Amino acid sequence: MVKRLTIATSATIIVAVAAIDLVEFAGGYNAFPILLGFFPASFFLLTLTLFAICVAVIVIFVALFRRQVRYALILIAVLIIGWLLSPRFLAHSAFLFGLAVRLRQLSSPAEIRRVAQTCLTLMPSGGRVFAPQKIMGPGSYEAEQSKRVWDAIGGHPFVHLDDERCVISVEPPEVTFEWGGTLPGYWGICVGRCRDDWARTQTIPFAEGMLLFRGD
């Protein structure tokens, strides 16, 4: 009984933790989290992982009570390995690594810098640019400004990620390309003097003076 539970629980934890990273990586590569219904697929995998961990803790106590120490040690080792592999350890982000792979296929740091410089040139006082799918309505100054900048940068593939829902924030000398929304969160590219103290975000370096971020 304890042996079977140890094997089943260990396999569930390792597979679920690995699957979380795979799903997150795929979401980053897709430039949008993988969803099951209205919820991220990683949410269901995380729930399964937490359930398996609870079962593992119970089995550890049962194994120790029955003096089957080796099974308890196996589960403890699996819990430690699962934690080290989990996205929470050292705050690594498989989503951002997937996004980085997609961006390098679509573009290059040099091209992204050129687009950022174009935005700075066209908007020296700063402001925001909304992709066509993000513009709420025509006629406003914001819509006209967005169209003017978008016409200048629209030939670069990376700005068309996530079905043209990019929002560009220009705060000289910093330019941010951002995707996402309230429910799935936000992610994107920061070019320039990027802040490294964004407590609400995960970040990874993409190139010199450039990082990828993800946050609420």
C-alpha positions as CSV (number, residue, x, y, z in Angstrom):
1,M,0.0,0.0,0.0
2,V,2.7,2.5,1.1
3,K,4.9,1.4,-1.8
4,R,2.2,1.9,-4.4
5,L,1.2,5.3,-3.0
6,T,4.9,6.4,-2.9
7,I,5.3,5.5,-6.6
8,A,2.1,7.1,-7.7
9,T,2.5,10.2,-5.7
10,S,6.2,10.7,-6.8
11,A,5.3,10.3,-10.4
12,T,2.4,12.7,-10.2
13,I,4.5,15.4,-8.5
14,I,7.4,15.2,-11.0
15,V,5.2,15.0,-14.1
16,A,2.9,17.8,-12.9
17,V,5.8,20.1,-12.1
18,A,7.5,19.4,-15.4
19,A,4.2,20.0,-17.2
20,I,3.8,23.4,-15.6
21,D,7.1,24.6,-17.1
22,L,6.2,23.0,-20.5
23,V,2.8,24.7,-20.6
24,E,4.3,28.0,-19.4
25,F,7.0,27.8,-22.1
26,A,4.4,27.1,-24.7
27,G,2.3,30.0,-23.5
28,G,5.3,32.3,-23.8
29,Y,6.1,31.1,-27.3
30,N,2.5,31.6,-28.2
31,A,2.7,35.2,-26.7
32,F,-0.4,34.4,-24.6
33,P,-0.9,31.9,-21.7
34,I,-2.4,28.5,-22.7
35,L,-6.0,28.5,-21.4
36,L,-8.4,25.8,-20.4
37,G,-11.7,27.6,-20.5
38,F,-11.2,30.9,-18.8
39,F,-8.3,29.7,-16.6
40,P,-4.6,29.2,-17.4
41,A,-3.7,25.5,-17.9
42,S,-0.9,26.0,-15.4
43,F,-3.5,26.8,-12.7
44,F,-5.0,23.3,-13.0
45,L,-1.5,21.7,-13.0
46,L,-0.6,23.7,-10.0
47,T,-3.8,22.5,-8.2
48,L,-2.9,18.9,-9.1
49,T,0.6,19.4,-7.8
50,L,-0.6,20.9,-4.5
51,F,-3.0,18.0,-4.0
52,A,-0.2,15.4,-4.7
53,I,2.0,17.2,-2.2
54,C,-0.6,16.9,0.5
55,V,-1.0,13.2,-0.2
56,A,2.8,12.9,-0.1
57,V,3.0,14.5,3.3
58,I,0.3,12.1,4.6
59,V,2.1,9.1,3.1
60,I,5.4,10.2,4.7
61,F,3.8,10.2,8.1
62,V,2.2,6.8,7.5
63,A,5.5,5.4,6.3
64,L,7.4,6.7,9.3
65,F,4.6,5.3,11.6
66,R,5.1,1.9,10.0
67,R,8.8,2.3,10.1
68,Q,9.1,2.1,6.3
69,V,11.7,4.8,6.4
70,R,13.0,4.4,2.8
71,Y,9.6,5.3,1.3
72,A,9.4,8.4,3.5
73,L,12.9,9.4,2.3
74,I,12.0,8.8,-1.3
75,L,9.0,11.1,-1.0
76,I,11.0,13.7,0.8
77,A,13.6,13.6,-2.0
78,V,10.8,13.9,-4.6
79,L,9.4,17.0,-2.8
80,I,12.8,18.7,-2.7
81,I,13.4,17.9,-6.4
82,G,9.9,19.1,-7.3
83,W,10.5,22.4,-5.4
84,L,13.8,22.9,-7.2
85,L,12.1,22.3,-10.6
86,S,9.1,24.4,-9.8
87,P,8.6,27.9,-11.3
88,R,8.6,29.4,-7.8
89,F,12.2,28.4,-7.1
90,L,14.5,31.4,-7.8
91,A,11.5,33.0,-9.5
92,H,12.5,31.6,-12.9
93,S,9.9,32.1,-15.7
94,A,9.4,29.5,-18.4
95,F,6.9,31.8,-20.0
96,L,9.5,34.5,-20.5
97,F,12.0,31.9,-21.9
98,G,9.4,30.8,-24.4
99,L,8.7,34.4,-25.3
100,A,12.4,35.0,-25.8
101,V,12.7,32.0,-28.2
102,R,9.7,33.4,-30.2
103,L,11.1,36.9,-30.4
104,R,14.5,35.6,-31.6
105,Q,12.7,33.7,-34.4
106,L,10.7,36.7,-35.4
107,S,13.2,39.5,-34.9
108,S,16.5,40.4,-33.2
109,P,17.6,42.8,-30.4
110,A,19.0,45.2,-33.1
111,E,15.6,45.4,-34.9
112,I,13.7,45.9,-31.6
113,R,16.1,48.7,-30.7
114,R,15.5,50.3,-34.1
115,V,11.7,50.2,-33.5
116,A,12.2,51.6,-30.0
117,Q,14.3,54.5,-31.5
118,T,11.6,55.2,-34.1
119,C,9.0,55.5,-31.3
120,L,11.3,57.9,-29.4
121,T,11.9,60.0,-32.5
122,L,8.2,60.2,-33.3
123,M,7.2,60.8,-29.7
124,P,10.0,62.9,-28.1
125,S,7.7,63.9,-25.3
126,G,6.5,60.4,-24.6
127,G,3.1,58.9,-24.7
128,R,1.3,55.6,-25.6
129,V,0.8,53.9,-28.9
130,F,-2.0,51.4,-29.3
131,A,-2.1,48.6,-31.9
132,P,-5.1,48.5,-34.2
133,Q,-6.9,45.9,-32.1
134,K,-6.4,48.1,-29.0
135,I,-7.7,51.4,-30.3
136,M,-11.2,52.0,-28.9
137,G,-12.4,54.4,-31.5
138,P,-11.2,56.7,-34.4
139,G,-11.0,60.5,-34.3
140,S,-9.1,61.1,-31.0
141,Y,-5.6,62.5,-30.8
142,E,-4.5,59.2,-29.2
143,A,-5.9,57.2,-32.1
144,E,-4.3,59.5,-34.7
145,Q,-1.0,59.4,-32.9
146,S,-1.1,55.6,-32.7
147,K,-1.9,55.3,-36.4
148,R,1.0,57.6,-37.3
149,V,3.5,55.6,-35.2
150,W,2.0,52.2,-36.2
151,D,2.3,53.0,-39.9
152,A,6.0,53.6,-39.3
153,I,6.7,50.4,-37.3
154,G,4.0,48.0,-38.6
155,G,6.4,46.3,-41.0
156,H,8.3,44.7,-38.0
157,P,6.8,41.2,-37.2
158,F,7.3,41.2,-33.5
159,V,4.8,44.1,-32.9
160,H,2.1,41.9,-34.3
161,L,2.3,39.3,-31.6
162,D,-1.0,38.4,-29.9
163,D,-3.2,39.5,-32.8
164,E,-2.0,43.1,-32.9
165,R,-2.8,43.9,-29.3
166,C,0.5,45.6,-28.5
167,V,0.6,48.7,-26.4
168,I,3.8,50.8,-26.6
169,S,4.7,53.1,-23.7
170,V,7.3,55.8,-24.5
171,E,8.9,57.3,-21.5
172,P,12.2,58.7,-22.8
173,P,14.7,57.2,-22.8
174,E,12.7,54.0,-22.1
175,V,10.3,52.2,-24.5
176,T,8.1,49.3,-23.4
177,F,6.2,46.9,-25.7
178,E,3.5,45.3,-23.7
179,W,0.8,42.6,-24.3
180,G,-1.8,41.0,-22.2
181,G,-4.6,42.4,-20.0
182,T,-6.2,42.4,-16.5
183,L,-7.1,38.7,-16.3
184,P,-4.1,37.0,-18.0
185,G,-1.6,39.6,-16.7
186,Y,0.9,41.6,-18.7
187,W,4.2,40.7,-20.4
188,G,6.5,42.4,-22.9
189,I,9.9,44.0,-23.7
190,C,11.5,46.9,-22.1
191,V,14.2,48.8,-24.1
192,G,16.4,51.4,-22.5
193,R,17.0,52.3,-18.9
194,C,14.8,49.5,-17.7
195,R,14.0,49.4,-14.1
196,D,15.4,46.4,-12.3
197,D,13.3,46.9,-9.1
198,W,9.8,46.0,-10.5
199,A,8.6,44.1,-7.5
200,R,5.4,43.0,-9.2
201,T,7.2,41.5,-12.2
202,Q,9.4,38.6,-13.3
203,T,12.2,39.7,-15.6
204,I,14.9,38.0,-17.6
205,P,17.7,39.8,-19.7
206,F,17.2,39.6,-23.4
207,A,20.1,41.7,-24.6
208,E,22.2,44.6,-23.4
209,G,19.8,47.4,-22.2
210,M,16.8,45.1,-22.9
211,L,14.8,42.8,-20.7
212,L,11.6,40.7,-20.9
213,F,9.0,41.1,-18.1
214,R,5.8,39.6,-16.9
215,G,3.5,40.8,-14.1
216,D,0.0,41.4,-12.9
